Amino acid sequence: MMNLRKGFMILALAIFATTGCVKNDGGCKPQDPSIEDAAMLKFIDSIGMNATKLNKGMYYEILNQGSASHPKQESIIYCTYRGTLLNGTEFDSQSNPGQTGFQLNGLIEAWKIAVPYIGKGGRIRMVVPSSLGYGCKGGGTTIPPNTPLFFDLTLVDFF
């Protein structure tokens, strides 16, 4: 039951984060990814990641392409994943794909961008600037505002 609550909490945070930062919320503005680039590159080097950079400032590495069919934004995805801050602090993980079942277009921007690169059985690692993660608001008590993140995700299935 605790994992189910945790999953719903993460999903709710993801939906909340994707609503964006607007001018009426006390001046919260997404941080420019270039400000976080040096820290992200240092992290990438420290884990030996062979990363590709996207124009939005995100880095990714496909470890397993998976099947030829890839999820679309409206797909429900079942996955295992681990999310950490760049200092290695884990803020979330899920080893039971049955506890996921997330609609892709309701998740953080980084996942919307990267998950469609892999198919069923695929595995991707992502180093994400805060603007594509939880932004200037952060994610609850575990993710501070303007914090780049690391995800290691395996797409188990999607519909």
N, C-alpha and C positions, 0 to 999 in steps of 0.2 A: 504494500500500500504506500509505503514511503517513497519508493521509486516512481510510482505513478504520480504522486503529488509533486515530486521533484520535476518530472517530465512536463506536467502541466504548468508548473511555475516557470520553467525555462521557455516553454512555448509562449506563455503570456508575456514574459520579458522580451522575447524575440519580436512578438507582434507590437508591443509597446515601443521598442527601439526602432522598428521600421516606420513608425509614424513620423520620424524625423524631428529635428530641432527647429523650432520656428522662432521668430523675433519676439513673440509675446511670452516667452518662457524665461525671462530674466537674462536675456543675452546669450543663451546657449547656442553656440555655432560650432558645426563640425570642424575639427582640426584638419589642416592641410596635411595629406599623407606624407609630403616631402619632409615634414618636421620629424616624423617617426622613422624615416627610411634608414638612417644609420643604425638605430637600435634593432630594426628588423633584420638588416643585413648581418649584423654581429650575431644575432640569434641563429640565422640561417647557417652561417659559417660554423657556429658552435655545435650544431647537430649534423653537419655534413650533408645538408639538403642541396640537391641539384635543382634549384628553383628557377622558374620562369616568371618574369614580372608582367603583370597586366597594366594597361594604361591608367587604371584607377588606383594604382599603388599597392595592389595585392600581389603576393608571390604564391606560387603553387608548384607542387610536384606530383605528378601522377605515378604512383607506384604500381598500379595494376589498372589497365584500361577497362576491364570488365567486358560485359556483353556489348554487342553492336547497338542495341537499343538503349537510348538515354532518356532520363526523365525530362518532362516539360515543367513549366512553372506551376501548372495546376495539379501536377502529380502528388500523390501521397507517398512519402519516402519512409522506408524502414532501414535503419542504419545502426552501426555501432560507432562510437566516437569518443574522443577525449579532447577536452579543451583546457588550455593552460594560459596563464600569463607568460610573458617572455622570460620571467625569472624562474619558471618551472612550476609555479603554484597552480595546482589543478583547481578549476572552478566548476567543472562539470564533466561527467563521463557517463556513458551508457554502454554496457556490454550485452544487454538483452534487446535485440531489435524489436521484439514484441512490445517494448515499452515506449517505442517512438511513434511511428505513424503520423509524421508531420506533413502538413501541406507545404510544399516547397515555397510557394509565393508568400507564405506567412512568416518566413524565417528572416534572419539577418541578411543584409545584402550580399555579404561574402558567400554565404551558402547558396543563395539564388544564382550567383555568378558561377561558382566553381562546381557544384554538384552535377549540373548537366554535362560537364566534361567527361564524366565516367558513366559506365553502364552497370547493370546488376553484377555484383561481385567485385566492382572496382574499388580502388583505394586511392585517396588523395590526401595530401598534406597541404595546409594553407597557413600562411603567415599574413595576418589581416590588419590593415591600418584601422585605427579606431573609427574612422568615418564609415567603414563598411561593417563594423561590428556593433558595439553598443554606444558609440559616439560620445558626445559631450555630457550625456546624462549618466553613463556607466550602466552597469547591470546589477541592480540591487546592492547587497553588501559585499559581494565577492569580486566585482569588476569595477575598479575606479573609473571615473570619467577620463576620456581621451587615452585609453589604454589599448595598444596593439595586442593581438591575440594569436595563438597557435591552435590549430585543429588538426587532428589525425582522424579521418573519417573513412569508413568502409560502407558502401552502399549495398545492403543485403538484398533489398527488393524495392519495387515501386509499382504503383498502379495509376 
